Amino acid sequence: MRNNEEILSLFENYLAQIQLPEEPQLLYQPILYAMSGGGKRIRPTLLLLCCEAFGGDVREALSAASAVEMFHNFTLLHDDIMDNALVRRGKPSVFAEWGENVAILSGDAMMIYAYKLLRNVPENKLPRIIGIFTEMALQVCEGQQYDMDFEQRQKVAVAEYMNMIELKTSVLLAGSAMIGAILGDASEDDCRKIYRYALELGLAFQLQDDLLDSYGTEEVLGKKIGGDILEGKKTCLMLNAMSRATEEDREVLRSTHLDASLTNEEKIARVKEVYDRYDVPRMINQQITTRFERALSILSTLDIPVERTVYLKEFAENLMGREK
C-alpha cells in the first residue's frame, strides 16, 4: 500500500498530464491557473487512500480523484466572486486576475469538465458514482446558500451552523471517501462507514479552522489572525458565545467589527475577551476532539484488516495537525 505522500505524488503526476484545449484562451487559461495554484489536494488524496484501503487499483480511481479536485476548485472560483476575494492561496484569485465574467464561465467549464473526467471510471460503477457525485455537488451549493443566508440574519442557531458546514465542507470530503471506497469494491456497510468517518473528520477540520482563525498563529493558519472577527462572521465561536452571553456581551459581539474608533487589534481583543469569558475556546476544542475521535473509531469497525486503515488514520492526524 502507498502512504499519503506517495498517493499525493501519484495524483499530481496524473493531474499534470490532463490536457485542456488551448482555445479559447480566456476560458481554459484561468482553469490551468487555478488547478496549478497549489492546495493540499485533501479530497483526491482521501479518495485514492480509500480505494487502496479496500484493495482497489488506484490507477482506476485517478480520473475520479481529478474530477473531485476540479469540482472543488470550481467552487473556489465562484466563492471568490461572491466574497469579493482578491487573493486565493497567496496569489491573485481568478476573479481578481481576469474579472467576474471570466471567473464565472471558467468555473462553469470546470464543473462540466469534472463530469467529463468521471467518464473514465469503470463502466459498471459509473451510474452509482455519478449519483453520489451529483448529490454531493448539489449539497455543497446548498451549504453555500445557507452560509450567504446567515450573513443577512440576526439570529442563527448553532445547530443550523453545523448543518451548513456539513453541507459546505464535510459532504465533499465524505463523498470523495465513498467514491474511493466504491472503486475499491467496498461493501455497502463499509461505504456508509467510510462516508461517516470522512463526514466527522470534515466537521472537526472546519471547527478547528474556525478556532484557529481567532486563536491560532499566522504561521499555522497561513493568513492574519482574526479575519472572521473583523468581518463579523457567524462562526461556531460567535454563535456559541451568543447563545450563552448577556445582552450586553451580545451587543459587543454584534457591533465590535463595525466600530470605527477601534483598531483591528482592539476589535479582535474585545471579541476574544467575550469568548474567553464564556469558555468558548475550551468548548469548541471539546467538540473538535469528539468529532476527531469519533472518526478514528469508525476505522476500527471496517471489514478490512487493521493494517489497511493505517494510512487513513495518518491522513486524519495530518489533516488535524495531530501527533501520530
Contacts in CASP RR format, 6 or more apart in sequence:
PFRMAT RR
TARGET T0000
AUTHOR 0000-0000-0000
METHOD contacts of the structure
MODEL  1
MRNNEEILSLFENYLAQIQLPEEPQLLYQPILYAMSGGGKRIRPTLLLLC
CEAFGGDVREALSAASAVEMFHNFTLLHDDIMDNALVRRGKPSVFAEWGE
NVAILSGDAMMIYAYKLLRNVPENKLPRIIGIFTEMALQVCEGQQYDMDF
EQRQKVAVAEYMNMIELKTSVLLAGSAMIGAILGDASEDDCRKIYRYALE
LGLAFQLQDDLLDSYGTEEVLGKKIGGDILEGKKTCLMLNAMSRATEEDR
EVLRSTHLDASLTNEEKIARVKEVYDRYDVPRMINQQITTRFERALSILS
TLDIPVERTVYLKEFAENLMGREK
1 52 0 8 1.000
1 53 0 8 1.000
1 308 0 8 1.000
1 310 0 8 1.000
1 311 0 8 1.000
2 10 0 8 1.000
2 52 0 8 1.000
2 58 0 8 1.000
2 311 0 8 1.000
3 311 0 8 1.000
3 314 0 8 1.000
4 45 0 8 1.000
4 49 0 8 1.000
4 311 0 8 1.000
4 314 0 8 1.000
4 315 0 8 1.000
4 318 0 8 1.000
7 45 0 8 1.000
7 48 0 8 1.000
7 49 0 8 1.000
7 52 0 8 1.000
7 58 0 8 1.000
7 311 0 8 1.000
8 41 0 8 1.000
8 45 0 8 1.000
10 48 0 8 1.000
10 58 0 8 1.000
10 62 0 8 1.000
11 41 0 8 1.000
11 44 0 8 1.000
11 45 0 8 1.000
11 48 0 8 1.000
11 62 0 8 1.000
11 65 0 8 1.000
11 66 0 8 1.000
11 69 0 8 1.000
12 41 0 8 1.000
14 62 0 8 1.000
14 65 0 8 1.000
14 66 0 8 1.000
15 35 0 8 1.000
15 66 0 8 1.000
15 69 0 8 1.000
18 66 0 8 1.000
18 117 0 8 1.000
20 28 0 8 1.000
20 31 0 8 1.000
20 32 0 8 1.000
20 113 0 8 1.000
21 28 0 8 1.000
22 28 0 8 1.000
26 98 0 8 1.000
26 102 0 8 1.000
26 106 0 8 1.000
27 102 0 8 1.000
27 105 0 8 1.000
27 106 0 8 1.000
27 109 0 8 1.000
28 106 0 8 1.000
28 109 0 8 1.000
30 77 0 8 1.000
30 94 0 8 1.000
30 97 0 8 1.000
30 98 0 8 1.000
30 102 0 8 1.000
30 103 0 8 1.000
30 106 0 8 1.000
30 107 0 8 1.000
31 106 0 8 1.000
31 107 0 8 1.000
31 109 0 8 1.000
31 110 0 8 1.000
31 113 0 8 1.000
33 94 0 8 1.000
33 97 0 8 1.000
34 73 0 8 1.000
34 76 0 8 1.000
34 77 0 8 1.000
34 88 0 8 1.000
34 94 0 8 1.000
34 106 0 8 1.000
34 110 0 8 1.000
35 69 0 8 1.000
35 70 0 8 1.000
35 73 0 8 1.000
37 89 0 8 1.000
37 91 0 8 1.000
38 89 0 8 1.000
39 89 0 8 1.000
41 69 0 8 1.000
42 173 0 8 1.000
42 319 0 8 1.000
43 65 0 8 1.000
43 68 0 8 1.000
43 69 0 8 1.000
43 72 0 8 1.000
43 172 0 8 1.000
43 173 0 8 1.000
43 176 0 8 1.000
44 65 0 8 1.000
44 66 0 8 1.000
44 68 0 8 1.000
44 69 0 8 1.000
44 176 0 8 1.000
45 65 0 8 1.000
45 315 0 8 1.000
46 173 0 8 1.000
46 176 0 8 1.000
46 177 0 8 1.000
46 198 0 8 1.000
46 312 0 8 1.000
46 315 0 8 1.000
47 61 0 8 1.000
47 64 0 8 1.000
47 65 0 8 1.000
47 68 0 8 1.000
47 176 0 8 1.000
47 177 0 8 1.000
47 179 0 8 1.000
47 180 0 8 1.000
47 183 0 8 1.000
48 58 0 8 1.000
48 61 0 8 1.000
48 62 0 8 1.000
48 65 0 8 1.000
48 180 0 8 1.000
49 311 0 8 1.000
49 312 0 8 1.000
49 315 0 8 1.000
50 176 0 8 1.000
50 177 0 8 1.000
50 178 0 8 1.000
50 179 0 8 1.000
50 180 0 8 1.000
50 181 0 8 1.000
50 184 0 8 1.000
50 186 0 8 1.000
50 194 0 8 1.000
50 312 0 8 1.000
51 57 0 8 1.000
51 58 0 8 1.000
51 60 0 8 1.000
51 61 0 8 1.000
51 180 0 8 1.000
51 181 0 8 1.000
51 183 0 8 1.000
51 184 0 8 1.000
52 58 0 8 1.000
52 184 0 8 1.000
52 311 0 8 1.000
53 181 0 8 1.000
53 302 0 8 1.000
53 304 0 8 1.000
53 308 0 8 1.000
53 309 0 8 1.000
53 311 0 8 1.000
53 312 0 8 1.000
54 180 0 8 1.000
54 181 0 8 1.000
54 184 0 8 1.000
54 185 0 8 1.000
54 186 0 8 1.000
54 190 0 8 1.000
54 304 0 8 1.000
54 308 0 8 1.000
55 184 0 8 1.000
55 185 0 8 1.000
55 308 0 8 1.000
56 183 0 8 1.000
56 184 0 8 1.000
56 185 0 8 1.000
57 184 0 8 1.000
60 121 0 8 1.000
60 122 0 8 1.000
60 183 0 8 1.000
61 121 0 8 1.000
61 179 0 8 1.000
61 180 0 8 1.000
61 183 0 8 1.000
61 184 0 8 1.000
63 117 0 8 1.000
63 118 0 8 1.000
63 119 0 8 1.000
63 120 0 8 1.000
63 121 0 8 1.000
64 117 0 8 1.000
64 118 0 8 1.000
64 120 0 8 1.000
64 121 0 8 1.000
64 129 0 8 1.000
64 179 0 8 1.000
64 180 0 8 1.000
64 183 0 8 1.000
65 176 0 8 1.000
66 117 0 8 1.000
67 114 0 8 1.000
67 115 0 8 1.000
67 117 0 8 1.000
67 118 0 8 1.000
67 133 0 8 1.000
68 114 0 8 1.000
68 133 0 8 1.000
68 172 0 8 1.000
68 176 0 8 1.000
68 179 0 8 1.000
70 110 0 8 1.000
70 111 0 8 1.000
70 113 0 8 1.000
70 114 0 8 1.000
70 117 0 8 1.000
71 110 0 8 1.000
71 111 0 8 1.000
71 114 0 8 1.000
71 133 0 8 1.000
71 137 0 8 1.000
71 172 0 8 1.000
72 172 0 8 1.000
73 110 0 8 1.000
74 107 0 8 1.000
74 108 0 8 1.000
74 110 0 8 1.000
74 111 0 8 1.000
74 114 0 8 1.000
75 140 0 8 1.000
75 144 0 8 1.000
76 88 0 8 1.000
77 93 0 8 1.000
77 94 0 8 1.000
77 95 0 8 1.000
77 103 0 8 1.000
77 104 0 8 1.000
77 106 0 8 1.000
77 107 0 8 1.000
77 110 0 8 1.000
78 103 0 8 1.000
78 104 0 8 1.000
78 107 0 8 1.000
79 85 0 8 1.000
79 144 0 8 1.000
80 86 0 8 1.000
80 88 0 8 1.000
80 93 0 8 1.000
80 94 0 8 1.000
80 95 0 8 1.000
80 96 0 8 1.000
80 103 0 8 1.000
81 95 0 8 1.000
81 100 0 8 1.000
81 103 0 8 1.000
81 104 0 8 1.000
82 144 0 8 1.000
82 148 0 8 1.000
84 95 0 8 1.000
85 93 0 8 1.000
85 95 0 8 1.000
85 96 0 8 1.000
86 92 0 8 1.000
86 93 0 8 1.000
86 95 0 8 1.000
86 96 0 8 1.000
87 93 0 8 1.000
87 96 0 8 1.000
88 94 0 8 1.000
93 103 0 8 1.000
94 102 0 8 1.000
94 103 0 8 1.000
94 106 0 8 1.000
95 103 0 8 1.000
98 106 0 8 1.000
111 137 0 8 1.000
114 133 0 8 1.000
115 130 0 8 1.000
115 133 0 8 1.000
118 126 0 8 1.000
118 129 0 8 1.000
118 130 0 8 1.000
118 133 0 8 1.000
119 126 0 8 1.000
121 129 0 8 1.000
121 183 0 8 1.000
122 183 0 8 1.000
125 182 0 8 1.000
125 183 0 8 1.000
128 182 0 8 1.000
129 179 0 8 1.000
129 182 0 8 1.000
129 183 0 8 1.000
132 175 0 8 1.000
132 178 0 8 1.000
132 179 0 8 1.000
132 182 0 8 1.000
133 175 0 8 1.000
133 179 0 8 1.000
136 171 0 8 1.000
136 172 0 8 1.000
136 174 0 8 1.000
136 175 0 8 1.000
139 167 0 8 1.000
139 171 0 8 1.000
140 167 0 8 1.000
140 168 0 8 1.000
140 171 0 8 1.000
140 172 0 8 1.000
142 167 0 8 1.000
143 164 0 8 1.000
143 167 0 8 1.000
143 168 0 8 1.000
144 168 0 8 1.000
146 160 0 8 1.000
146 163 0 8 1.000
146 164 0 8 1.000
146 167 0 8 1.000
146 168 0 8 1.000
147 164 0 8 1.000
147 168 0 8 1.000
150 156 0 8 1.000
150 160 0 8 1.000
150 161 0 8 1.000
150 164 0 8 1.000
150 234 0 8 1.000
151 234 0 8 1.000
156 234 0 8 1.000
156 239 0 8 1.000
157 239 0 8 1.000
157 243 0 8 1.000
158 236 0 8 1.000
158 239 0 8 1.000
158 240 0 8 1.000
158 243 0 8 1.000
161 234 0 8 1.000
161 235 0 8 1.000
161 236 0 8 1.000
161 239 0 8 1.000
162 203 0 8 1.000
162 236 0 8 1.000
165 203 0 8 1.000
165 206 0 8 1.000
165 207 0 8 1.000
165 236 0 8 1.000
166 199 0 8 1.000
166 203 0 8 1.000
169 202 0 8 1.000
169 203 0 8 1.000
169 205 0 8 1.000
169 206 0 8 1.000
170 198 0 8 1.000
170 199 0 8 1.000
170 200 0 8 1.000
170 201 0 8 1.000
170 202 0 8 1.000
170 203 0 8 1.000
170 206 0 8 1.000
171 199 0 8 1.000
173 198 0 8 1.000
173 199 0 8 1.000
173 201 0 8 1.000
173 202 0 8 1.000
173 205 0 8 1.000
174 195 0 8 1.000
174 196 0 8 1.000
174 198 0 8 1.000
174 199 0 8 1.000
174 202 0 8 1.000
175 195 0 8 1.000
175 198 0 8 1.000
176 198 0 8 1.000
177 194 0 8 1.000
177 195 0 8 1.000
177 197 0 8 1.000
177 198 0 8 1.000
178 191 0 8 1.000
178 194 0 8 1.000
178 195 0 8 1.000
178 198 0 8 1.000
180 186 0 8 1.000
181 190 0 8 1.000
181 191 0 8 1.000
181 194 0 8 1.000
181 195 0 8 1.000
182 191 0 8 1.000
186 194 0 8 1.000
187 303 0 8 1.000
189 303 0 8 1.000
190 302 0 8 1.000
190 303 0 8 1.000
190 304 0 8 1.000
193 298 0 8 1.000
193 301 0 8 1.000
193 302 0 8 1.000
194 298 0 8 1.000
194 302 0 8 1.000
196 298 0 8 1.000
197 295 0 8 1.000
197 298 0 8 1.000
197 299 0 8 1.000
197 312 0 8 1.000
198 295 0 8 1.000
200 291 0 8 1.000
200 292 0 8 1.000
200 294 0 8 1.000
200 295 0 8 1.000
200 298 0 8 1.000
201 291 0 8 1.000
201 292 0 8 1.000
201 295 0 8 1.000
201 316 0 8 1.000
201 319 0 8 1.000
201 320 0 8 1.000
202 291 0 8 1.000
202 295 0 8 1.000
203 291 0 8 1.000
204 287 0 8 1.000
204 288 0 8 1.000
204 289 0 8 1.000
204 291 0 8 1.000
204 292 0 8 1.000
204 295 0 8 1.000
204 320 0 8 1.000
205 319 0 8 1.000
205 320 0 8 1.000
207 236 0 8 1.000
207 284 0 8 1.000
207 287 0 8 1.000
207 288 0 8 1.000
207 291 0 8 1.000
208 288 0 8 1.000
208 320 0 8 1.000
210 228 0 8 1.000
210 235 0 8 1.000
210 236 0 8 1.000
210 237 0 8 1.000
210 284 0 8 1.000
211 236 0 8 1.000
211 237 0 8 1.000
211 281 0 8 1.000
211 284 0 8 1.000
211 285 0 8 1.000
211 288 0 8 1.000
212 220 0 8 1.000
212 221 0 8 1.000
213 221 0 8 1.000
213 225 0 8 1.000
213 226 0 8 1.000
213 227 0 8 1.000
213 228 0 8 1.000
213 229 0 8 1.000
213 235 0 8 1.000
214 225 0 8 1.000
214 226 0 8 1.000
214 228 0 8 1.000
214 229 0 8 1.000
214 235 0 8 1.000
214 237 0 8 1.000
214 268 0 8 1.000
214 271 0 8 1.000
214 272 0 8 1.000
214 275 0 8 1.000
215 225 0 8 1.000
215 272 0 8 1.000
215 281 0 8 1.000
216 225 0 8 1.000
217 225 0 8 1.000
218 224 0 8 1.000
218 225 0 8 1.000
225 268 0 8 1.000
226 268 0 8 1.000
227 233 0 8 1.000
227 268 0 8 1.000
228 235 0 8 1.000
228 237 0 8 1.000
228 238 0 8 1.000
229 256 0 8 1.000
229 257 0 8 1.000
229 267 0 8 1.000
229 268 0 8 1.000
229 271 0 8 1.000
229 272 0 8 1.000
230 257 0 8 1.000
230 264 0 8 1.000
230 267 0 8 1.000
230 268 0 8 1.000
231 257 0 8 1.000
232 238 0 8 1.000
232 257 0 8 1.000
236 284 0 8 1.000
236 287 0 8 1.000
237 275 0 8 1.000
237 280 0 8 1.000
237 281 0 8 1.000
237 284 0 8 1.000
238 253 0 8 1.000
240 278 0 8 1.000
240 280 0 8 1.000
240 283 0 8 1.000
240 284 0 8 1.000
241 249 0 8 1.000
241 253 0 8 1.000
241 274 0 8 1.000
241 275 0 8 1.000
241 278 0 8 1.000
241 280 0 8 1.000
242 250 0 8 1.000
242 253 0 8 1.000
244 278 0 8 1.000
244 280 0 8 1.000
245 253 0 8 1.000
245 274 0 8 1.000
245 277 0 8 1.000
245 278 0 8 1.000
249 274 0 8 1.000
249 277 0 8 1.000
249 278 0 8 1.000
252 270 0 8 1.000
252 271 0 8 1.000
252 274 0 8 1.000
253 271 0 8 1.000
253 274 0 8 1.000
256 262 0 8 1.000
256 267 0 8 1.000
256 270 0 8 1.000
256 271 0 8 1.000
257 267 0 8 1.000
257 271 0 8 1.000
259 267 0 8 1.000
262 270 0 8 1.000
275 281 0 8 1.000
288 320 0 8 1.000
292 316 0 8 1.000
292 320 0 8 1.000
292 322 0 8 1.000
295 316 0 8 1.000
296 313 0 8 1.000
296 316 0 8 1.000
299 309 0 8 1.000
299 312 0 8 1.000
299 313 0 8 1.000
300 306 0 8 1.000
300 309 0 8 1.000
302 308 0 8 1.000
302 309 0 8 1.000
314 324 0 8 1.000
316 322 0 8 1.000
317 323 0 8 1.000
317 324 0 8 1.000
END
